[in-house]
Amino acid sequence: MIDAERIAEVAAIVAAAGLNDATLARLRADFADLHFTYCSDDDVGEREPAHAIPGCNIYLIDGTGHCLAFTNDPEAATGLVLAAVDDAAW
């Protein structure tokens, strides 16, 4: 489960530090129980982010099955996809 408060914490770190490899490493260390990945928002397709900040949309993923899958259910979420809205951000 990933509640809105944790997503907001992640968003605040990304907003302050930018979306880059160093930020991703920090998030993985600070939130060791969550899976993080990042990509371009263009790679995500048509779906609503769980949270959006300038330059980055945040999506929920569920890793309980064989493969990672996007989810809209915070109860099922095990990680976050940080999707750069502008490729220059990472």
Contacts in CASP RR format, 6 or more apart in sequence:
PFRMAT RR
TARGET T0000
AUTHOR 0000-0000-0000
METHOD contacts of the structure
MODEL  1
MIDAERIAEVAAIVAAAGLNDATLARLRADFADLHFTYCSDDDVGEREPA
HAIPGCNIYLIDGTGHCLAFTNDPEAATGLVLAAVDDAAW
1 74 0 8 1.000
1 75 0 8 1.000
1 76 0 8 1.000
1 77 0 8 1.000
2 34 0 8 1.000
2 60 0 8 1.000
2 74 0 8 1.000
2 77 0 8 1.000
2 78 0 8 1.000
2 79 0 8 1.000
2 80 0 8 1.000
3 74 0 8 1.000
4 51 0 8 1.000
4 74 0 8 1.000
6 31 0 8 1.000
6 34 0 8 1.000
7 50 0 8 1.000
7 51 0 8 1.000
7 58 0 8 1.000
7 80 0 8 1.000
8 51 0 8 1.000
10 27 0 8 1.000
10 31 0 8 1.000
10 51 0 8 1.000
10 58 0 8 1.000
10 80 0 8 1.000
10 82 0 8 1.000
11 51 0 8 1.000
11 53 0 8 1.000
11 56 0 8 1.000
11 58 0 8 1.000
13 23 0 8 1.000
13 26 0 8 1.000
13 27 0 8 1.000
13 30 0 8 1.000
14 23 0 8 1.000
14 27 0 8 1.000
14 53 0 8 1.000
14 56 0 8 1.000
14 58 0 8 1.000
14 82 0 8 1.000
15 53 0 8 1.000
15 54 0 8 1.000
15 56 0 8 1.000
17 23 0 8 1.000
17 26 0 8 1.000
18 56 0 8 1.000
18 89 0 8 1.000
19 38 0 8 1.000
19 55 0 8 1.000
19 56 0 8 1.000
19 82 0 8 1.000
19 84 0 8 1.000
19 89 0 8 1.000
19 90 0 8 1.000
20 89 0 8 1.000
20 90 0 8 1.000
21 90 0 8 1.000
24 36 0 8 1.000
24 38 0 8 1.000
24 82 0 8 1.000
27 34 0 8 1.000
27 36 0 8 1.000
28 36 0 8 1.000
34 78 0 8 1.000
34 79 0 8 1.000
34 80 0 8 1.000
35 61 0 8 1.000
35 63 0 8 1.000
35 68 0 8 1.000
35 78 0 8 1.000
35 79 0 8 1.000
35 80 0 8 1.000
36 79 0 8 1.000
36 80 0 8 1.000
36 81 0 8 1.000
36 82 0 8 1.000
37 61 0 8 1.000
37 68 0 8 1.000
37 80 0 8 1.000
37 81 0 8 1.000
37 82 0 8 1.000
38 81 0 8 1.000
38 82 0 8 1.000
38 83 0 8 1.000
38 84 0 8 1.000
38 90 0 8 1.000
39 81 0 8 1.000
39 82 0 8 1.000
39 83 0 8 1.000
39 84 0 8 1.000
40 83 0 8 1.000
40 84 0 8 1.000
40 87 0 8 1.000
41 57 0 8 1.000
41 83 0 8 1.000
41 84 0 8 1.000
41 85 0 8 1.000
43 83 0 8 1.000
44 57 0 8 1.000
44 59 0 8 1.000
44 70 0 8 1.000
44 81 0 8 1.000
44 83 0 8 1.000
47 59 0 8 1.000
47 70 0 8 1.000
47 72 0 8 1.000
48 72 0 8 1.000
49 57 0 8 1.000
49 58 0 8 1.000
49 59 0 8 1.000
49 83 0 8 1.000
50 58 0 8 1.000
50 59 0 8 1.000
50 60 0 8 1.000
50 72 0 8 1.000
50 74 0 8 1.000
50 77 0 8 1.000
50 80 0 8 1.000
51 57 0 8 1.000
51 58 0 8 1.000
52 58 0 8 1.000
54 85 0 8 1.000
55 84 0 8 1.000
55 85 0 8 1.000
55 86 0 8 1.000
55 89 0 8 1.000
56 82 0 8 1.000
56 83 0 8 1.000
56 84 0 8 1.000
56 85 0 8 1.000
56 89 0 8 1.000
57 83 0 8 1.000
57 85 0 8 1.000
58 80 0 8 1.000
58 81 0 8 1.000
58 82 0 8 1.000
58 83 0 8 1.000
59 70 0 8 1.000
59 80 0 8 1.000
59 81 0 8 1.000
59 83 0 8 1.000
60 70 0 8 1.000
60 71 0 8 1.000
60 72 0 8 1.000
60 73 0 8 1.000
60 74 0 8 1.000
60 76 0 8 1.000
60 77 0 8 1.000
60 79 0 8 1.000
60 80 0 8 1.000
60 81 0 8 1.000
61 68 0 8 1.000
61 69 0 8 1.000
61 70 0 8 1.000
61 71 0 8 1.000
61 77 0 8 1.000
61 78 0 8 1.000
61 79 0 8 1.000
61 80 0 8 1.000
61 81 0 8 1.000
62 68 0 8 1.000
62 69 0 8 1.000
62 70 0 8 1.000
62 71 0 8 1.000
62 73 0 8 1.000
62 76 0 8 1.000
62 77 0 8 1.000
62 78 0 8 1.000
62 79 0 8 1.000
63 69 0 8 1.000
63 78 0 8 1.000
63 79 0 8 1.000
64 76 0 8 1.000
64 78 0 8 1.000
70 81 0 8 1.000
71 77 0 8 1.000
84 90 0 8 1.000
END
